[in-house]
């Protein structure tokens, strides 16, 4: 088939296919459909139980939901306490948190050291994997390449399909170890083959932890400061887990419930996280803030900031979506605890990088955006800055390009996904099978010679 004929037939299919849903919105109310698995009050539909993570944003007082400052718990421990615990002692935290999520217990100093060494021993990719699976098929999108690479690792596993817990734990540890290398090499291939820059690849350093290795692998000179590594480590900790209800963790539970292999499950979770309404939100928030700085004369003038945000909500600025990216969250109300921690600890990095003017702009927008939202939308909904709002700025201060923002999220969240997969295999017991009500009318079959 020649190209013109192919294009013509494609256009005919597009004209025939109905990409816009014809379902009457009233039917969702009639059949009590929980759209987006949400209740009418915005809370999530309870579909499972977990011991991995908990998100708290309100209390129930006399049968009424009362918003409170957001809290996040990993295995019952408040994240704020975990972060302050390792930061106050000058320790890195991601390996400690990954151990906690996988085992349910806080490790001793000896156990953290052993686990860190175990990860280091698993970081190297299989022989010829880099050449055959990454460099020979570069992708302009690192998340797609990350998913493909995870699927490809199935072929290099001597026991890929077993869902015995010891085997799944082994696979999970190997993936946690290898994610920094997979995303770094995928980025290197993109830089070379898509952006036409020099190709540089180096082996992971066995003496480095996860955060240190990421900076070591993605930077041309492989160098970084202690503060840079610690801030990236903090970002990884804050993205490592967020309860079972977030989309990618729910996908992990759903696909695990089918009995599928670890690589297929994690690749599905990566696909979920890629979406701009999930892990991809940090790119949008960062791009919006860059557009703000280009659109106003003075980034310290709150009237100009307010005017720009008003234009966004009125679909007159940035991408005309009407969304202030990074402001608002599906669960948190008064505050996102991850944002508070990241903002607090990143101030020192902003000072070191001479970025305090931009840091203060972020604080100003964080404060002004909810006010503008209420004024323009005439809504009393409580909104706060989520972690995606500030994460992009932190990554930019670390000279990490936007194409790696979401892959870094995945690099952190692989620990939480692994914990949820193990939990589903141990405690789930049934394939997830929610119901959809078909509202199409029954129709009589039409022989092909009578069709129009």
C-alpha positions as CSV (number, residue, x, y, z in Angstrom):
1,X,0.0,0.0,0.0
2,X,1.4,3.4,-1.0
3,X,1.7,6.2,1.5
4,X,-1.1,8.3,0.0
5,X,-3.6,5.5,0.1
6,X,-2.5,4.6,3.7
7,X,-3.0,8.3,4.8
8,X,-6.4,8.4,3.1
9,X,-7.6,5.3,4.8
10,X,-6.3,6.5,8.1
11,X,-8.3,9.8,7.7
12,X,-11.4,7.8,6.9
13,X,-11.0,5.7,10.1
14,X,-10.6,8.9,12.1
15,X,-13.8,10.3,10.6
16,X,-15.7,7.1,11.4
17,X,-14.4,6.5,14.8
18,X,-16.0,8.3,17.8
19,X,-13.2,9.8,19.9
20,X,-15.6,11.9,21.9
21,X,-17.8,10.0,24.4
22,X,-21.5,10.1,23.7
23,X,-22.4,8.9,27.2
24,X,-24.9,11.2,28.9
25,X,-23.3,12.6,32.0
26,X,-26.6,12.2,33.9
27,X,-26.2,8.4,33.6
28,X,-23.2,8.5,35.9
29,X,-25.5,9.8,38.6
30,X,-28.4,7.4,37.7
31,X,-26.2,4.4,38.1
32,X,-24.2,5.8,41.0
33,X,-20.9,5.5,39.1
34,X,-17.8,6.5,41.1
35,X,-16.1,8.5,38.3
36,X,-12.3,8.4,38.7
37,X,-13.0,6.0,41.6
38,X,-14.0,9.1,43.6
39,X,-17.0,9.5,46.0
40,X,-19.2,12.6,45.5
41,X,-17.3,14.4,48.3
42,X,-14.0,13.9,46.5
43,X,-12.6,11.1,48.6
44,X,-11.3,8.0,47.1
45,X,-13.5,4.8,46.9
46,X,-12.1,2.3,49.4
47,X,-10.9,-0.7,47.3
48,X,-8.2,-2.2,49.4
49,X,-6.1,-2.2,52.6
50,X,-2.4,-1.4,52.9
51,X,0.3,-1.3,55.6
52,X,2.8,0.4,53.3
53,X,1.8,4.1,53.3
54,X,-0.9,6.4,54.6
55,X,-1.9,9.9,53.5
56,X,-3.8,12.1,56.0
57,X,-5.5,15.4,55.1
58,X,-8.5,15.6,57.3
59,X,-10.2,14.4,60.5
60,X,-13.8,13.4,61.1
61,X,-15.4,15.5,63.9
62,X,-19.0,14.8,64.7
63,X,-19.5,13.1,61.2
64,X,-18.0,16.2,59.5
65,X,-14.7,16.2,57.6
66,X,-12.4,18.9,59.0
67,X,-9.3,19.8,56.9
68,X,-5.9,19.5,58.7
69,X,-2.3,20.0,57.8
70,X,-1.2,17.1,55.6
71,X,0.7,14.2,57.0
72,X,2.4,11.3,55.2
73,X,3.4,8.0,56.8
74,X,5.7,5.2,55.7
75,X,5.0,1.9,57.4
76,X,3.4,3.9,60.3
77,X,6.2,6.4,60.7
78,X,5.6,10.0,59.9
79,X,7.8,11.1,57.0
80,X,8.7,14.3,58.8
81,X,10.2,12.3,61.7
82,X,12.0,10.0,59.3
83,X,13.6,12.9,57.4
84,X,14.5,14.9,60.5
85,X,16.0,11.6,61.9
86,X,18.5,11.0,59.1
87,X,19.1,14.6,58.2
88,X,19.9,15.7,61.8
89,X,22.6,12.9,62.0
90,X,24.1,13.8,58.6
91,X,22.9,10.5,57.0
92,X,21.5,9.9,53.6
93,X,18.0,8.6,53.7
94,X,16.8,6.8,50.5
95,X,18.4,3.4,51.2
96,X,17.0,3.5,54.8
97,X,13.5,4.3,53.5
98,X,13.7,1.6,50.7
99,X,14.6,-0.9,53.4
100,X,11.7,0.2,55.6
101,X,9.2,0.0,52.8
102,X,10.3,-3.4,51.7
103,X,10.6,-5.0,55.1
104,X,8.3,-2.9,57.3
105,X,11.1,-2.3,59.8
106,X,13.5,0.5,60.4
107,X,17.0,-0.8,59.8
108,X,19.9,-0.6,62.2
109,X,23.1,1.1,61.1
110,X,24.6,-2.2,60.2
111,X,21.5,-3.2,58.2
112,X,21.5,0.1,56.2
113,X,25.2,-0.5,55.4
114,X,24.6,-4.0,54.3
115,X,21.5,-3.1,52.2
116,X,23.4,-0.2,50.5
117,X,26.2,-2.6,49.6
118,X,23.6,-5.1,48.3
119,X,22.2,-2.4,46.0
120,X,25.7,-1.5,44.8
121,X,26.4,-5.2,43.9
122,X,23.2,-5.3,41.8
123,X,23.6,-2.0,39.9
124,X,25.5,-3.2,36.9
125,X,23.3,-4.0,33.9
126,X,23.5,-7.5,32.3
127,X,26.2,-8.0,29.6
128,X,25.4,-6.3,26.3
129,X,22.2,-4.8,27.7
130,X,23.3,-1.2,27.3
131,X,24.3,-1.7,23.7
132,X,21.4,-4.0,22.6
133,X,18.5,-2.6,24.6
134,X,19.3,1.1,25.1
135,X,21.8,2.5,22.6
136,X,20.4,0.6,19.5
137,X,16.9,2.0,20.1
138,X,17.1,5.4,21.7
139,X,13.9,7.2,22.6
140,X,13.0,10.9,22.8
141,X,11.1,10.1,25.9
142,X,13.1,8.7,28.8
143,X,10.0,7.3,30.6
144,X,9.1,5.2,27.5
145,X,12.7,4.0,27.3
146,X,12.6,3.2,31.1
147,X,9.5,1.1,30.7
148,X,11.0,-0.7,27.6
149,X,14.2,-1.4,29.5
150,X,12.3,-2.9,32.5
151,X,10.4,-5.2,30.2
152,X,13.7,-6.2,28.5
153,X,15.2,-7.2,31.8
154,X,12.7,-10.1,31.8
155,X,14.8,-11.8,29.1
156,X,17.9,-11.6,31.2
157,X,16.3,-13.1,34.3
158,X,16.8,-16.8,34.9
159,X,13.5,-17.0,36.8
160,X,11.3,-14.2,35.5
161,X,7.8,-15.5,36.0
162,X,7.9,-16.9,39.5
163,X,5.8,-14.9,42.0
164,X,7.3,-16.6,45.0
165,X,8.0,-13.9,47.5
166,X,11.7,-14.6,47.7
167,X,12.0,-14.3,43.9
168,X,9.9,-11.1,43.8
169,X,12.0,-9.5,46.6
170,X,15.2,-10.4,44.6
171,X,13.7,-8.8,41.5
172,X,12.6,-5.7,43.4
173,X,16.0,-5.1,44.9
174,X,17.6,-5.5,41.5
175,X,15.2,-3.0,40.0
176,X,15.7,-0.5,42.8
177,X,19.5,-0.8,42.3
178,X,19.3,-0.5,38.5
179,X,16.8,2.3,38.0
180,X,19.5,5.0,38.3
181,X,21.5,3.3,35.6
182,X,18.6,2.7,33.3
183,X,17.4,6.3,33.4
184,X,20.9,7.7,33.1
185,X,21.8,5.6,30.1
186,X,18.4,6.3,28.5
187,X,19.1,10.0,28.9
188,X,22.6,9.6,27.5
189,X,21.3,7.9,24.4
190,X,18.7,10.6,24.0
191,X,21.3,13.4,24.3
192,X,23.5,11.7,21.6
193,X,21.0,10.3,19.1
194,X,18.1,12.8,19.4
195,X,19.9,16.0,20.5
196,X,23.2,15.2,18.7
197,X,25.4,15.8,21.6
198,X,28.5,13.9,22.7
199,X,27.8,10.4,24.1
200,X,29.3,9.7,27.6
201,X,28.6,6.6,29.6
202,X,30.3,5.6,32.9
203,X,29.8,2.7,35.2
204,X,28.0,3.3,38.5
205,X,30.4,3.9,41.4
206,X,30.0,1.1,44.0
207,X,31.0,3.5,46.7
208,X,28.1,5.8,45.9
209,X,24.5,5.6,47.1
210,X,21.5,6.1,44.9
211,X,21.4,9.9,44.9
212,X,25.2,10.2,44.4
213,X,25.2,7.7,41.5
214,X,22.4,9.5,39.7
215,X,24.4,12.8,39.7
216,X,27.6,10.8,38.9
217,X,25.9,9.2,35.9
218,X,24.0,12.0,34.3
219,X,26.6,14.8,34.5
220,X,29.3,15.1,31.9
221,X,32.0,15.5,34.5
222,X,30.4,13.1,37.0
223,X,31.0,15.7,39.8
224,X,28.6,16.9,42.5
225,X,28.7,18.6,45.9
226,X,27.6,17.0,49.1
227,X,24.7,19.4,49.4
228,X,23.5,18.6,45.9
229,X,23.5,14.8,46.7
230,X,21.7,15.3,50.0
231,X,18.9,17.4,48.4
232,X,18.4,14.9,45.6
233,X,18.4,12.1,48.3
234,X,15.7,14.0,50.1
235,X,13.6,14.4,46.9
236,X,13.9,10.6,46.4
237,X,12.7,9.9,49.9
238,X,9.7,12.2,49.5
239,X,8.7,10.5,46.3
240,X,9.3,6.9,47.4
241,X,5.7,6.2,48.5
242,X,2.3,7.8,48.7
243,X,-0.2,5.2,49.8
244,X,-2.0,2.6,47.7
245,X,-4.6,4.9,46.1
246,X,-2.3,6.9,43.9
247,X,-2.7,5.9,40.2
248,X,0.6,4.1,39.7
249,X,0.5,2.2,43.0
250,X,-3.1,1.2,42.3
251,X,-1.9,0.0,38.9
252,X,0.8,-2.0,40.7
253,X,-1.9,-3.7,42.8
254,X,-4.2,-4.3,39.9
255,X,-1.7,-5.9,37.6
256,X,-0.1,-7.8,40.4
257,X,-3.5,-9.3,41.2
258,X,-3.5,-11.0,37.8
259,X,-0.4,-13.0,38.7
260,X,1.7,-11.2,36.1
261,X,5.5,-11.0,36.4
262,X,7.4,-8.3,38.2
263,X,8.7,-6.6,35.0
264,X,5.3,-6.3,33.4
265,X,3.8,-4.9,36.6
266,X,6.5,-2.2,37.0
267,X,6.4,-1.3,33.3
268,X,2.7,-0.7,33.7
269,X,3.3,1.5,36.8
270,X,5.8,3.5,34.8
271,X,3.2,4.1,32.1
272,X,0.8,5.4,34.7
273,X,3.4,7.7,36.3
274,X,4.3,9.2,33.0
275,X,0.9,11.0,32.7
276,X,0.9,14.8,33.3
277,X,-1.9,14.3,35.8
278,X,0.4,12.1,37.9
279,X,4.2,12.0,37.8
280,X,4.5,14.3,34.8
281,X,3.0,17.2,36.7
282,X,6.4,18.5,37.8
283,X,7.4,19.3,34.2
284,X,4.2,21.3,33.7
285,X,4.6,23.2,37.0
286,X,8.3,24.1,36.1
287,X,7.4,25.2,32.6
288,X,4.6,27.3,33.9
289,X,6.9,29.1,36.4
290,X,9.5,29.7,33.6
291,X,6.7,31.2,31.5
292,X,5.7,33.4,34.5
293,X,9.2,34.8,34.7
294,X,9.2,35.6,31.0
295,X,5.7,37.2,31.2
296,X,6.2,39.7,34.1
297,X,8.5,42.6,34.3
298,X,9.3,42.2,38.0
299,X,9.1,38.8,39.7
300,X,8.9,40.5,43.1
301,X,5.8,42.5,42.2
302,X,2.9,40.6,43.7
303,X,0.3,42.5,41.6
304,X,2.0,41.3,38.4
305,X,2.1,37.7,39.8
306,X,-1.5,37.9,40.7
307,X,-2.5,39.2,37.3
308,X,-0.6,36.4,35.6
309,X,-2.2,33.7,37.7
310,X,-5.6,35.2,37.0
311,X,-4.9,35.0,33.3
312,X,-4.0,31.3,33.7
313,X,-7.3,30.5,35.4
314,X,-9.1,32.4,32.7
315,X,-7.3,30.3,30.0
316,X,-5.5,33.3,28.7
317,X,-1.9,32.4,29.7
318,X,0.6,29.5,29.5
319,X,-1.0,26.5,27.9
320,X,-4.6,27.9,28.0
321,X,-5.7,24.9,30.1
322,X,-7.0,27.0,33.0
323,X,-4.8,25.1,35.5
324,X,-2.2,26.5,37.9
325,X,0.1,23.5,37.8
326,X,1.4,22.3,41.1
327,X,-1.5,24.0,43.1
328,X,-4.1,21.6,44.4
329,X,-4.1,17.9,45.2
330,X,-6.5,15.0,45.1
331,X,-6.0,14.3,48.8
332,X,-4.2,17.1,50.6
333,X,-6.1,20.2,51.7
334,X,-4.2,22.7,53.9
335,X,-0.7,21.5,53.0
336,X,1.3,18.8,51.4
337,X,3.9,17.6,53.9
338,X,6.4,16.7,51.1
339,X,6.3,20.3,49.8
340,X,6.9,21.7,53.3
341,X,10.0,19.5,53.8
342,X,11.4,20.0,50.3
343,X,10.9,23.8,50.6
344,X,12.6,23.8,54.0
345,X,15.7,21.9,53.1
346,X,16.1,23.3,49.6
347,X,16.5,26.9,50.8
348,X,20.2,26.2,51.6
349,X,20.7,24.9,48.0
350,X,19.0,28.0,46.6
351,X,21.5,30.2,48.6
352,X,24.4,28.1,47.3
353,X,23.2,28.4,43.7
354,X,22.4,32.1,44.0
355,X,18.7,31.4,43.2
356,X,17.0,33.0,46.2
357,X,15.1,35.4,43.9
358,X,13.4,32.4,42.2
359,X,13.0,30.6,45.5
360,X,11.1,33.6,46.9
361,X,9.0,33.7,43.7
362,X,8.0,30.1,44.3
363,X,7.0,31.0,47.9
364,X,5.0,34.0,46.7
365,X,3.1,32.0,44.1
366,X,2.4,29.3,46.6
367,X,0.8,31.9,48.9
368,X,-1.0,33.9,46.2
369,X,-2.3,31.1,44.0
370,X,-5.0,29.8,46.4
371,X,-6.3,33.4,46.9
372,X,-6.5,33.9,43.1
373,X,-8.2,30.5,42.8
374,X,-10.9,31.5,45.2
375,X,-11.4,34.9,43.6
376,X,-11.7,33.7,40.0
377,X,-13.4,30.3,40.6
378,X,-15.7,31.6,43.3
379,X,-15.0,28.4,45.1
380,X,-14.4,27.7,48.7
381,X,-12.3,24.5,47.9
382,X,-9.1,24.4,49.9
383,X,-6.0,24.1,47.7
384,X,-2.3,24.0,48.5
385,X,1.0,23.5,46.6
386,X,1.8,19.9,46.0
387,X,5.2,18.3,45.8
388,X,5.3,18.6,42.0
389,X,5.1,22.4,42.3
390,X,8.5,22.7,44.0
391,X,10.2,19.5,42.7
392,X,11.0,20.9,39.3
393,X,12.7,24.0,40.7
394,X,14.8,21.8,43.0
395,X,15.8,19.6,40.1
396,X,16.7,22.6,38.0
397,X,19.0,23.9,40.7
398,X,20.7,20.5,40.5
399,X,21.2,21.1,36.7
400,X,18.8,18.2,36.0
401,X,17.0,18.7,32.7
402,X,13.1,18.5,32.6
403,X,13.2,15.3,30.5
404,X,14.5,13.6,33.7
405,X,12.0,15.0,36.2
406,X,9.5,12.2,35.9
407,X,12.1,9.4,35.5
408,X,13.6,10.6,38.8
409,X,10.1,10.2,40.3
410,X,10.0,6.7,39.0
411,X,13.5,6.0,40.4
412,X,12.2,7.0,43.8
413,X,8.8,5.3,43.6
414,X,10.2,1.9,42.6
415,X,10.7,1.2,46.3
416,X,7.0,1.9,47.0
417,X,5.8,0.0,44.0
418,X,7.8,-3.0,45.1
419,X,6.4,-2.9,48.6
420,X,2.8,-2.7,47.2
421,X,3.5,-5.6,44.8
422,X,4.7,-7.8,47.6
423,X,1.7,-6.8,49.8
424,X,-0.7,-7.6,47.0
425,X,0.8,-11.0,46.4
426,X,0.8,-11.8,50.1
427,X,-2.6,-10.3,51.1
428,X,-4.6,-9.6,47.9
429,X,-5.9,-13.0,46.9
430,X,-8.3,-12.0,44.2
431,X,-7.9,-10.4,40.7
432,X,-9.2,-6.9,40.7
433,X,-12.3,-6.7,38.5
434,X,-14.4,-3.6,38.9
435,X,-17.7,-3.3,37.0
436,X,-18.6,-1.0,34.0
437,X,-22.3,-0.6,33.1
438,X,-22.9,-0.7,29.4
439,X,-25.4,2.0,28.4
440,X,-25.4,1.3,24.7
441,X,-28.7,0.2,23.1
442,X,-29.0,-3.3,21.8
443,X,-29.0,-3.4,18.0
444,X,-30.0,-6.0,15.4
445,X,-27.2,-7.5,13.3
446,X,-27.0,-6.1,9.7
447,X,-25.6,-8.3,6.9
448,X,-22.6,-6.8,5.2
449,X,-24.4,-6.4,1.9
450,X,-27.0,-4.2,3.6
451,X,-24.7,-1.9,5.5
452,X,-24.3,1.8,4.5
